[in-house]
Amino acid sequence: MSTQPSSSSSLRSPVASWFIRPLLRTHRAWRKPAAARMVLSLLGQLQYGVLDVHLPDGTTRRFGQAADAPGNPPYARVVLTNWNVCAAALKSGDIGFAETYLAGDWHTDDLAALLDIMVRNRTTIEAVVYGSWFGKLTNRFRHLRNANTKEGSRRNIHAHYDLGNAFYKLWLDSTMTYSSALFDGSPDQTLDDAQRAKYRRLLNELELDGVNLNVLEIGCGWGGFAQLAASEAKANVTGLTLSTEQLAYAQQRLADAGLSGQTDLRLQDYRDTHGQFDAIASIEMFEAVGEEYWPSYFECIKRNLKRGGRACVQTITIDNALFERYRTSTDFIQQYIFPGGMLPSPAVFVQSAERHGLKVVNQFSFGRDYARTLRMWRNAFVARLDEIRAQRFDERFIRLWDFYLCYCEAAFAHSNTDVIQFTLEHA
């Protein structure tokens, strides 16, 4: 019998382990693409939460706080099926991260928790959030092609809102309201009640003192506000939409409620509206206007609002400190969900209104309520996946909408975005 040690026993010797194992680890590390090494380095700076990343080479890395840190830090696990996500994120930021999710290049068992951790650590991982200059330039060009001319607005609205009323009916509340609700703090409050509370607060801001007053709604959606304004405030409501699906649904609901005589819903661009109204309401339509057309929007309000009347505009906003960087780039929402969209910051909204002869007399923000609204929408969306699939929406579409709802919830939960009701009067 040979007394020579086998090769395997040599590798198990203390000296061999001390020398060879670090070399093997170094070899595995340098097999990773450069983009992957850069992303992993950025993740090493996570300040909030615990993130486990399962890599394509079979290894797992943990980033962030210790799992037993005080305060029960949020936890997420992500599995990369290939390295594509790293290069895509460095090139195109959140757009690349989303696109690789849609392509199946990574998956997670808790998308909401993962995106929550990403948003919490936004300043730490800016390269992954915003992408490279080339990626930003490419995506900015794509975004600019969706400019909200009159024809562009019709096309952009059709892309999002004409997916079919049956689709939205599956996961919106019974009022068919696709904007933030206003909660009273009770954990048991229903989404239906919170949506009506939002409408009532806006009506109160309009100070409709009397009956048969004329109200213009810019962006009437599926008719929820028009129905409440006509039934409770006894107002005559003129509603504008560019969605044929929404118009048909809203007209039918108002007819069913016996309110056709008080409501006039039109397939019409706000820029083509000329009249005199006692009050003007606009709920989360401003985001679809586009910065180039903000002057036209405020001119529409000024032109159509009677002296002494009020307008109330509910809009999503982006944090003042983030606005300049946001306005010169583009993000996942603009590329995939709301083509042509653009958020104002609170300060920019006020300045734009004032430049066009209007003054903001009140601001009411309730962004955390939007996070709760989005969470309830997503829960309903996930609960109805079989019915969504039955409407012939594919898995990529489902992943897209799931990402969108989670992405927005995290942004509102951590105040990157807010929702504000701005009350306006003539200056």
C-alpha positions in Angstrom: 0.0 0.0 0.0 1.3 3.4 -1.0 2.2 5.7 1.8 1.9 8.8 -0.4 -0.9 11.1 0.6 -3.7 11.4 -2.0 -4.4 14.7 -3.7 -7.6 15.1 -1.8 -5.9 14.6 1.5 -3.3 17.2 0.5 -6.0 19.7 -0.2 -7.4 19.0 3.3 -4.1 19.8 5.0 -3.9 23.0 7.1 -1.2 24.5 4.9 -3.1 23.8 1.6 -6.4 25.1 3.1 -4.6 28.3 4.2 -3.1 28.8 0.7 -5.6 27.4 -1.8 -9.0 28.4 -0.4 -8.4 32.1 -0.6 -7.2 31.6 -4.1 -10.4 29.8 -5.0 -12.5 32.5 -3.4 -10.6 35.1 -5.4 -11.1 33.2 -8.6 -14.8 32.9 -8.0 -15.0 36.7 -7.2 -13.2 37.6 -10.4 -15.5 35.4 -12.5 -18.2 37.8 -11.6 -18.8 40.5 -14.3 -17.4 43.9 -13.5 -21.0 45.3 -13.2 -21.8 42.6 -10.6 -18.8 43.5 -8.5 -19.8 47.1 -8.6 -23.4 46.4 -7.6 -22.3 44.1 -4.8 -20.0 46.8 -3.6 -22.8 49.3 -3.5 -25.0 46.9 -1.7 -22.3 46.5 0.9 -23.2 50.1 2.0 -26.8 49.4 2.8 -27.8 51.3 6.0 -31.4 50.0 6.5 -32.8 46.5 6.3 -31.4 43.0 5.7 -30.9 41.8 2.2 -29.9 38.3 1.2 -28.8 38.0 -2.5 -28.5 34.5 -4.1 -26.0 34.9 -6.9 -25.8 32.9 -10.2 -22.5 31.3 -9.1 -24.3 29.6 -6.3 -23.1 31.8 -3.5 -25.2 33.9 -1.1 -24.3 37.4 0.2 -26.0 39.2 3.1 -26.1 43.0 3.2 -27.3 45.6 5.6 -28.1 45.6 9.3 -27.6 42.5 11.4 -30.7 40.4 11.3 -31.1 40.8 15.1 -30.6 44.6 15.1 -33.0 46.6 17.3 -36.2 47.6 15.7 -36.8 44.4 13.7 -35.3 45.6 10.4 -37.1 44.7 7.2 -35.8 41.6 5.4 -35.9 40.6 1.8 -34.4 37.8 -0.3 -33.6 38.1 -4.0 -32.5 35.4 -6.4 -30.5 36.3 -9.5 -30.9 33.7 -12.2 -28.2 35.4 -14.3 -25.9 38.5 -14.1 -28.0 40.6 -16.5 -29.7 42.6 -13.7 -26.4 44.2 -12.5 -25.4 45.6 -15.9 -29.0 46.7 -16.6 -29.3 48.5 -13.2 -26.0 50.3 -13.7 -27.0 51.4 -17.2 -30.7 52.3 -16.7 -31.3 52.5 -12.9 -34.7 51.6 -11.7 -35.9 51.0 -15.3 -33.2 48.4 -15.9 -34.0 46.8 -12.5 -37.7 46.6 -13.5 -37.0 45.3 -17.0 -34.9 42.4 -15.8 -37.7 41.5 -13.3 -40.1 41.5 -16.2 -37.7 39.3 -18.1 -37.4 36.8 -15.3 -33.7 37.5 -14.6 -34.4 37.7 -10.9 -37.2 36.9 -8.5 -38.1 37.4 -4.8 -40.7 36.0 -2.5 -41.5 39.5 -1.1 -41.4 42.2 -3.8 -42.9 44.8 -1.5 -40.2 44.3 1.2 -37.4 44.3 -1.4 -38.5 47.6 -3.0 -39.0 49.1 0.5 -35.4 48.4 1.3 -34.2 49.8 -2.0 -36.2 53.1 -1.5 -34.9 53.4 2.1 -31.4 53.1 0.9 -31.9 55.4 -2.2 -29.0 57.8 -1.4 -26.6 54.9 -0.7 -27.3 53.1 -4.0 -27.8 56.1 -6.3 -25.9 54.5 -9.2 -28.5 51.7 -9.2 -31.4 54.1 -8.8 -30.5 56.6 -11.5 -28.3 54.6 -13.9 -25.5 55.8 -16.2 -25.5 59.0 -18.3 -25.9 56.9 -21.4 -28.8 55.0 -20.0 -30.4 58.2 -18.8 -30.0 59.8 -22.2 -31.5 56.8 -24.0 -34.5 56.6 -21.7 -35.0 60.4 -21.7 -35.2 60.3 -25.5 -37.8 57.5 -25.3 -39.8 59.6 -22.7 -39.7 62.8 -24.8 -41.4 60.9 -27.7 -44.4 60.6 -25.5 -45.0 64.4 -25.3 -48.6 65.4 -24.4 -49.7 67.1 -27.5 -53.4 66.7 -28.0 -52.8 63.6 -30.1 -50.1 62.4 -27.7 -52.4 62.8 -24.7 -55.1 60.7 -26.3 -52.5 58.0 -27.1 -50.9 58.1 -23.6 -54.3 57.9 -21.9 -55.4 55.1 -24.1 -52.3 53.1 -23.3 -53.1 53.0 -19.5 -56.8 53.6 -19.0 -58.3 51.7 -21.9 -57.0 48.3 -20.7 -60.7 47.6 -20.1 -63.1 48.5 -17.3 -63.4 44.9 -16.4 -59.7 44.8 -15.5 -59.9 47.8 -13.2 -63.2 46.6 -11.7 -61.4 43.5 -10.4 -59.2 45.4 -7.9 -60.4 48.9 -7.4 -63.1 49.6 -4.8 -66.8 49.8 -5.6 -66.5 53.6 -6.3 -64.1 52.8 -9.1 -61.7 55.4 -7.9 -58.1 55.3 -9.1 -56.5 57.9 -6.9 -55.4 58.1 -3.3 -58.0 57.6 -0.6 -58.2 59.6 2.6 -58.2 57.5 5.8 -59.3 58.6 9.2 -56.7 56.5 11.1 -59.0 53.6 11.8 -57.5 50.3 10.9 -61.0 49.0 10.0 -62.0 51.8 7.6 -62.9 50.4 4.1 -61.3 51.7 1.0 -64.8 52.7 -0.3 -65.4 54.9 2.7 -61.9 56.4 2.5 -62.4 57.3 -1.2 -65.7 59.1 -0.4 -63.9 60.9 2.4 -61.4 62.2 -0.1 -64.1 63.4 -2.4 -66.0 65.1 0.4 -62.9 66.9 1.6 -62.3 68.2 -1.9 -65.9 69.3 -2.2 -65.5 71.2 1.1 -62.5 73.0 -0.3 -64.5 74.2 -3.3 -67.0 75.9 -0.9 -70.1 75.3 -3.0 -72.5 77.6 -1.3 -75.8 76.8 -2.9 -77.4 74.3 -5.3 -77.2 74.0 -9.1 -73.7 75.5 -9.1 -71.6 74.5 -12.1 -68.5 72.4 -11.5 -65.9 71.5 -14.1 -63.9 68.3 -13.4 -60.7 68.0 -15.4 -60.1 64.2 -15.7 -63.4 62.6 -14.5 -62.2 59.0 -14.5 -65.0 56.5 -13.9 -67.3 59.2 -12.5 -67.0 58.7 -8.8 -66.5 62.4 -7.9 -69.1 63.6 -10.4 -71.7 61.2 -8.9 -71.0 62.4 -5.3 -70.9 66.1 -6.3 -74.2 65.8 -8.1 -75.9 63.8 -5.5 -74.6 65.4 -2.3 -73.7 68.9 -3.3 -76.6 69.1 -5.9 -74.0 70.5 -8.4 -74.1 70.4 -12.2 -70.9 68.7 -13.2 -69.1 68.9 -16.5 -66.5 66.1 -16.7 -63.7 65.7 -19.1 -61.8 62.5 -20.1 -59.8 61.2 -23.0 -60.6 57.6 -22.2 -63.5 56.0 -24.2 -63.7 53.2 -21.7 -64.0 55.5 -18.8 -66.5 57.7 -20.5 -68.9 54.8 -21.3 -68.7 53.5 -17.8 -69.2 56.9 -16.1 -72.1 57.9 -18.3 -73.9 54.6 -17.5 -73.3 54.8 -13.7 -74.7 58.4 -13.7 -77.7 57.3 -15.7 -78.3 54.4 -13.3 -78.1 56.8 -10.4 -80.6 59.2 -12.0 -78.1 61.9 -12.4 -77.8 62.3 -16.2 -79.7 65.6 -16.0 -77.0 67.1 -13.7 -73.9 65.8 -15.5 -72.3 66.3 -18.8 -69.4 64.0 -19.5 -67.3 64.7 -22.5 -64.5 63.0 -24.5 -62.6 66.3 -24.6 -59.1 67.7 -24.0 -58.9 70.3 -21.3 -57.3 72.7 -23.7 -60.5 72.8 -25.7 -62.7 73.8 -22.8 -64.2 77.3 -22.7 -66.9 78.2 -20.2 -67.5 79.8 -16.8 -67.7 77.5 -13.8 -68.3 78.2 -10.1 -65.6 75.6 -9.1 -63.1 73.3 -10.8 -61.9 70.0 -9.5 -59.0 67.9 -10.9 -58.0 64.6 -9.2 -54.6 63.2 -10.1 -54.8 64.3 -13.7 -52.1 66.9 -13.5 -49.4 64.2 -13.5 -50.4 63.3 -17.0 -50.1 66.9 -18.4 -46.3 67.1 -18.8 -44.1 70.0 -17.8 -44.2 71.6 -21.3 -48.0 71.9 -20.9 -48.3 73.1 -17.3 -48.9 76.6 -18.6 -51.8 75.4 -20.7 -53.3 73.6 -17.7 -53.2 76.6 -15.4 -54.5 78.9 -18.1 -57.4 76.5 -18.5 -58.2 76.8 -14.8 -57.9 80.6 -14.9 -59.9 80.9 -18.1 -62.8 78.7 -16.9 -63.0 79.7 -13.2 -65.4 82.5 -12.2 -64.1 85.3 -10.1 -64.7 84.3 -6.5 -64.6 80.6 -7.3 -62.2 78.0 -6.2 -60.3 75.1 -7.8 -58.9 72.1 -6.0 -56.2 70.1 -7.7 -55.2 66.8 -6.1 -51.8 65.7 -7.5 -48.9 63.4 -6.7 -45.7 65.4 -6.0 -42.0 64.5 -5.8 -39.9 65.8 -2.9 -38.5 69.3 -3.5 -34.9 68.0 -3.0 -35.3 65.3 -5.7 -37.1 67.4 -8.3 -34.2 68.8 -10.4 -32.6 65.4 -10.9 -36.0 63.8 -11.6 -36.9 66.4 -14.2 -33.8 65.8 -16.3 -34.0 62.0 -16.3 -36.9 59.5 -16.5 -38.0 56.6 -14.4 -39.8 53.3 -14.5 -43.3 54.9 -14.1 -42.8 57.3 -17.0 -41.4 54.5 -19.3 -43.9 51.7 -18.5 -47.0 53.0 -16.7 -47.8 56.6 -17.4 -46.1 57.6 -20.7 -45.6 61.3 -20.9 -46.2 61.8 -17.2 -44.3 64.3 -15.0 -44.6 65.0 -11.3 -44.2 68.5 -9.9 -42.6 69.2 -6.6 -44.8 71.1 -4.1 -42.7 74.3 -4.6 -42.8 74.1 -8.4 -46.6 73.5 -8.4 -47.1 76.7 -6.4 -44.7 78.7 -8.5 -46.3 77.5 -11.7 -49.8 78.4 -10.5 -48.7 81.8 -9.4 -47.1 82.5 -12.8 -50.5 82.1 -14.4 -52.5 84.4 -12.2 -53.6 81.9 -9.5 -52.8 81.7 -5.8 -52.6 78.6 -3.6 -54.7 79.3 -0.5 -54.4 75.8 1.1 -52.3 72.7 0.8 -53.2 69.4 2.4 -50.9 66.4 2.1 -51.7 62.8 2.9 -48.9 60.7 1.2 -49.0 57.9 3.8 -52.6 57.3 3.0 -51.5 56.7 -0.6 -49.1 54.0 0.6 -52.1 52.4 2.4 -54.3 52.8 -0.7 -51.7 51.1 -2.9 -51.2 48.3 -0.5 -55.0 47.6 -0.6 -55.0 47.8 -4.4 -52.1 45.3 -4.6 -53.8 42.9 -2.1 -56.9 43.0 -4.3 -54.9 42.6 -7.5 -53.0 39.6 -6.2 -56.2 38.0 -4.9 -57.8 38.2 -8.4 -54.9 36.9 -10.4 -56.8 34.0 -11.9 -59.5 36.4 -13.2 -56.9 38.8 -14.5 -55.3 35.9 -16.4 -58.7 34.9 -17.7 -58.9 38.3 -19.3 -55.8 37.2 -21.3 -53.3 39.4 -19.5 -49.9 37.5 -19.6 -47.4 36.9 -16.8 -45.2 39.8 -18.0 -48.1 42.2 -17.6 -48.9 40.8 -14.1 -45.2 41.3 -13.1 -45.3 44.8 -14.5 -48.3 45.8 -12.5 -47.1 44.1 -9.3 -43.8 45.9 -9.6 -45.6 49.2 -10.2 -47.9 48.9 -7.2 -45.1 47.9 -4.8 -42.7 50.5 -6.2 -45.2 53.3 -5.7 -46.2 52.1 -2.2 -42.5 52.3 -1.1 -42.1 55.8 -2.6 -45.1 57.1 -0.6 -44.2 55.2 2.6 -40.8 57.0 2.7 -41.9 60.4 1.4 -40.0 60.4 -1.9 -43.4 61.2 -3.2 -46.5 62.7 -1.7 -50.1 63.5 -2.6 -51.4 67.0 -2.0 -54.8 68.8 -2.5 -53.9 72.3 -3.6 -56.8 74.8 -3.3 -56.5 77.7 -5.8 -58.2 81.0 -6.3 -57.7 83.9 -8.7 -54.7 86.0 -7.6 
